[in-house]
Amino acid sequence: MREQDIDKSLHIVTTGDQLNFYKSLQFHRYEATPYLHLQQLISEHEFKPSDRIVDFGCGKGRLNFFLYHHTGATVTGVEMNEEYYQLAMENREHYRKKYGSENPIHFFFGFAEEYPIHEQDNTFYFFNPFSIHIFRNIIHRILQSVEENYREIKLILYYASEEYIDFLESMGMFQLKSEVICSQGNPFERFSIYGLAF
């Protein structure tokens, strides 16, 4: 099924041209995770309705709608680009008109470092959205949240940079639990799933 067809089935629009993006070396250009790879992720990795997933750099919200629709999990998208944020909110209205107004799909407008981590957020998704400096900051904030309210957490990295992987492995607090390999030809087209090592 084409990406536009899946968008249509969800009553959202996440395909199309890239919009203007924040001109800084700290933030990377937005690109949506391919639906084909998201389908593979949910077929090989278990998500529960009790999960609270945070998507850093959510763009128009593709992952949010797809994961909620297929798993029932609460999903929050964090987006700093106002145009993308507004499109995500429009998508939420269209989705709610089709599937009901009560669903736990949320969007936060602002920088990732400003997102107030909820004490029950337990899954954090990164499609290489920003520099290693911001990634480190977010990981430390996640760990601080776990210290305040202990829970098992997962980090899901798609198309992860070597810097992200090196940082997680060097700090010794996270362990690679599983991988979902989406392409034999491109080693970056995979989901790397980390959990706390203790």
NORQUI-V286328 format. One record per helix or strand. SS is the DSSP state (H for helix, E for strand). FROM is the first residue (numbers start at 1). TO is the last residue. If there is no record, write none. Layout:
BEGIN
ss from to
SS FROM TO
SS FROM TO
END
This chain:
BEGIN
ss from to
H 3 10
E 27 27
H 35 44
E 52 56
H 62 71
E 74 79
H 82 99
E 105 109
H 112 114
E 123 126
E 130 130
H 132 148
E 154 158
H 162 171
E 174 181
E 190 196
END
